[in-house]
Amino acid sequence: MNKYLRGCLIALSIFILITGLIVGWFWWSVENNHVRAEEDGIRFSKECDAINIITEKPNIMLGQFRKNEITELKFHLIRNNILIKDSTVQYTITDPDNYLSTNIPFDNFKKSDSIIVETKNKIYFTISGFHHYAYLHYGMFGYVGSHDCRFADGSYIVNGKNQNGTLLKKNGKNEKPSLLD
């Protein structure tokens, strides 16, 4: 066999071997990061679940109301079946579809607390199930090994059902909760 051809084949096989090793190492690294992300997600979720105080102002949206029904909302903070605090907020509705996006007006409260929203025409919504979740940080090549705890805005329990933070008139209750008497 020609020395030139044999040298090219050796160089080509060394190149293929090195390329294979690099691709194999990259694949192993990505798979290892994926497994580590799953393990860290479970561990960090427990850490985030330990946060007891909600300092964010959760966003809610009211829909299917007439404008005059949601120009004033009363928010009641309930802890251990006791009314702790209440707040009345006035709104000017400019959305042509009669939707109102607002935040719960309390600066902080416990994640085990419930918020009762009362509209002007006495429709009631009980909001609970506030929580945080672990947000894992990813880079261009996958999980980078860090996280932060974020508030799960919009995933609440409204009147006993999982909702996305939207309070629709048809899902409200007309009877006043006994806690507000």
DRENPAMI-223316 format. One record per residue (C-alpha): residue number from 0; residue in three letters; x, y, z. Coordinates in steps of 0.001 Angstrom, whole numbers, plus 500000, padded with zeros to 6 digits. Layout:
BEGIN
[atom NUM 'ALA' [X Y Z]] ...
end
This chain:
BEGIN
[atom 0 'MET' [500000 500000 500000]] [atom 1 'ASN' [501161 503459 499202]] [atom 2 'LYS' [502772 505363 502131]] [atom 3 'TYR' [500750 508457 501263]] [atom 4 'LEU' [497421 506557 501264]] [atom 5 'ARG' [498294 504756 504502]] [atom 6 'GLY' [499206 508077 506195]] [atom 7 'CYS' [495907 509650 505053]] [atom 8 'LEU' [493930 506661 506412]] [atom 9 'ILE' [495720 506863 509769]] [atom 10 'ALA' [495111 510626 509968]] [atom 11 'LEU' [491441 510141 508981]] [atom 12 'SER' [490909 507393 511574]] [atom 13 'ILE' [492549 509541 514292]] [atom 14 'PHE' [490256 512458 513297]] [atom 15 'ILE' [487170 510186 513416]] [atom 16 'LEU' [488249 508792 516797]] [atom 17 'ILE' [488779 512271 518286]] [atom 18 'THR' [485466 513505 516821]] [atom 19 'GLY' [483693 510441 518254]] [atom 20 'LEU' [485223 511048 521678]] [atom 21 'ILE' [484133 514701 521649]] [atom 22 'VAL' [480580 513814 520545]] [atom 23 'GLY' [480411 511013 523134]] [atom 24 'TRP' [481630 513291 525913]] [atom 25 'PHE' [479087 515976 524897]] [atom 26 'TRP' [476232 513439 524818]] [atom 27 'TRP' [477268 512021 528218]] [atom 28 'SER' [477443 515556 529675]] [atom 29 'VAL' [473961 516457 528392]] [atom 30 'GLU' [472457 513224 529730]] [atom 31 'ASN' [474196 513663 533078]] [atom 32 'ASN' [472883 517245 533342]] [atom 33 'HIS' [469372 516024 532534]] [atom 34 'VAL' [469483 513469 535372]] [atom 35 'ARG' [470944 516066 537759]] [atom 36 'ALA' [468201 518543 536799]] [atom 37 'GLU' [465492 516014 537678]] [atom 38 'GLU' [467103 515276 541049]] [atom 39 'ASP' [467643 518968 541793]] [atom 40 'GLY' [464080 519781 540738]] [atom 41 'ILE' [462727 517459 543416]] [atom 42 'ARG' [465172 518697 546069]] [atom 43 'PHE' [464679 522388 545300]] [atom 44 'SER' [460879 522010 545108]] [atom 45 'LYS' [460908 520899 548733]] [atom 46 'GLU' [462993 523956 549582]] [atom 47 'CYS' [460568 526262 547775]] [atom 48 'ASP' [457558 524600 549416]] [atom 49 'ALA' [459023 525639 552776]] [atom 50 'ILE' [458377 529319 551971]] [atom 51 'ASN' [455386 530232 554135]] [atom 52 'ILE' [454948 533942 553417]] [atom 53 'ILE' [453668 535274 550088]] [atom 54 'THR' [455294 538666 549499]] [atom 55 'GLU' [454280 538961 545852]] [atom 56 'LYS' [450940 540503 545011]] [atom 57 'PRO' [449142 537706 543139]] [atom 58 'ASN' [447458 538668 539883]] [atom 59 'ILE' [443802 537844 539263]] [atom 60 'MET' [441522 538570 536339]] [atom 61 'LEU' [437770 539065 536538]] [atom 62 'GLY' [435712 538287 533479]] [atom 63 'GLN' [432167 538148 532123]] [atom 64 'PHE' [431023 540984 534399]] [atom 65 'ARG' [429313 544219 533435]] [atom 66 'LYS' [431525 547260 533976]] [atom 67 'ASN' [429526 548592 536913]] [atom 68 'GLU' [429752 545237 538755]] [atom 69 'ILE' [433537 545332 539121]] [atom 70 'THR' [434282 549009 539680]] [atom 71 'GLU' [434656 548206 543372]] [atom 72 'LEU' [436086 545008 544856]] [atom 73 'LYS' [436396 544038 548507]] [atom 74 'PHE' [439256 541727 549450]] [atom 75 'HIS' [439076 539811 552747]] [atom 76 'LEU' [442141 538025 554183]] [atom 77 'ILE' [441122 534878 556083]] [atom 78 'ARG' [443524 532991 558384]] [atom 79 'ASN' [442382 529973 560419]] [atom 80 'ASN' [438728 530857 559731]] [atom 81 'ILE' [439211 534354 561183]] [atom 82 'LEU' [438971 537600 559226]] [atom 83 'ILE' [442417 539209 559588]] [atom 84 'LYS' [442250 542163 557223]] [atom 85 'ASP' [440088 543582 554475]] [atom 86 'SER' [440552 546157 551766]] [atom 87 'THR' [438250 547888 549292]] [atom 88 'VAL' [439672 548928 545934]] [atom 89 'GLN' [438041 551192 543335]] [atom 90 'TYR' [438656 550603 539626]] [atom 91 'THR' [437983 552383 536357]] [atom 92 'ILE' [437149 549797 533702]] [atom 93 'THR' [438500 550694 530257]] [atom 94 'ASP' [438689 547227 528695]] [atom 95 'PRO' [435914 546909 526074]] [atom 96 'ASP' [435492 543198 526904]] [atom 97 'ASN' [434695 543986 530569]] [atom 98 'TYR' [437743 542153 531900]] [atom 99 'LEU' [439665 543500 534864]] [atom 100 'SER' [443230 542479 535640]] [atom 101 'THR' [444316 543414 539161]] [atom 102 'ASN' [446531 542316 542017]] [atom 103 'ILE' [445515 541196 545480]] [atom 104 'PRO' [446142 544343 547577]] [atom 105 'PHE' [447799 542754 550635]] [atom 106 'ASP' [451554 543271 551021]] [atom 107 'ASN' [452122 539825 552500]] [atom 108 'PHE' [450167 536894 553862]] [atom 109 'LYS' [450685 533225 554660]] [atom 110 'LYS' [450427 530704 551860]] [atom 111 'SER' [447832 528829 553936]] [atom 112 'ASP' [445566 531922 554029]] [atom 113 'SER' [442494 532375 551864]] [atom 114 'ILE' [441407 535530 550088]] [atom 115 'ILE' [437705 536216 549564]] [atom 116 'VAL' [436921 538600 546718]] [atom 117 'GLU' [433510 540286 546858]] [atom 118 'THR' [432122 542164 543855]] [atom 119 'LYS' [429718 545078 544003]] [atom 120 'ASN' [426754 542826 543178]] [atom 121 'LYS' [427629 540363 546001]] [atom 122 'ILE' [429328 537580 544037]] [atom 123 'TYR' [432023 535865 546102]] [atom 124 'PHE' [435213 534051 545150]] [atom 125 'THR' [437443 532229 547652]] [atom 126 'ILE' [441055 532040 546462]] [atom 127 'SER' [443599 529726 548082]] [atom 128 'GLY' [446401 527334 547152]] [atom 129 'PHE' [449198 529892 546824]] [atom 130 'HIS' [452666 528379 546429]] [atom 131 'HIS' [456191 528739 545058]] [atom 132 'TYR' [458023 526431 542667]] [atom 133 'ALA' [461662 525768 541832]] [atom 134 'TYR' [462741 527412 538579]] [atom 135 'LEU' [465877 525658 537317]] [atom 136 'HIS' [468334 527703 535275]] [atom 137 'TYR' [469302 526424 531839]] [atom 138 'GLY' [472017 527597 529497]] [atom 139 'MET' [472757 526888 525881]] [atom 140 'PHE' [473873 523327 526643]] [atom 141 'GLY' [471326 522424 529315]] [atom 142 'TYR' [470975 522694 533072]] [atom 143 'VAL' [473630 524875 534727]] [atom 144 'GLY' [473063 523759 538320]] [atom 145 'SER' [471307 526724 539913]] [atom 146 'HIS' [467721 527709 540681]] [atom 147 'ASP' [465465 530261 542282]] [atom 148 'CYS' [462074 529983 543929]] [atom 149 'ARG' [459309 531700 541979]] [atom 150 'PHE' [455736 532435 542885]] [atom 151 'ALA' [453264 530314 540928]] [atom 152 'ASP' [451186 533265 539751]] [atom 153 'GLY' [447853 532207 538312]] [atom 154 'SER' [447676 528623 539569]] [atom 155 'TYR' [445243 529064 542439]] [atom 156 'ILE' [442273 527214 543797]] [atom 157 'VAL' [439151 529313 543248]] [atom 158 'ASN' [435958 528196 545016]] [atom 159 'GLY' [437430 524719 545493]] [atom 160 'LYS' [438515 524201 541861]] [atom 161 'ASN' [441912 524602 540198]] [atom 162 'GLN' [441828 527775 538148]] [atom 163 'ASN' [444280 529874 536198]] [atom 164 'GLY' [443601 533008 538240]] [atom 165 'THR' [440541 534067 536220]] [atom 166 'LEU' [437375 534736 538194]] [atom 167 'LEU' [434418 534300 535879]] [atom 168 'LYS' [430998 535560 536927]] [atom 169 'LYS' [429370 532190 536216]] [atom 170 'ASN' [431801 530456 538643]] [atom 171 'GLY' [431135 532850 541539]] [atom 172 'LYS' [428973 532111 544545]] [atom 173 'ASN' [425966 534245 545419]] [atom 174 'GLU' [425828 533291 549091]] [atom 175 'LYS' [427978 535215 551535]] [atom 176 'PRO' [430643 533024 553186]] [atom 177 'SER' [429890 532514 556879]] [atom 178 'LEU' [433343 533877 557761]] [atom 179 'LEU' [432256 537370 556690]] [atom 180 'ASP' [429243 537595 559013]] 
end
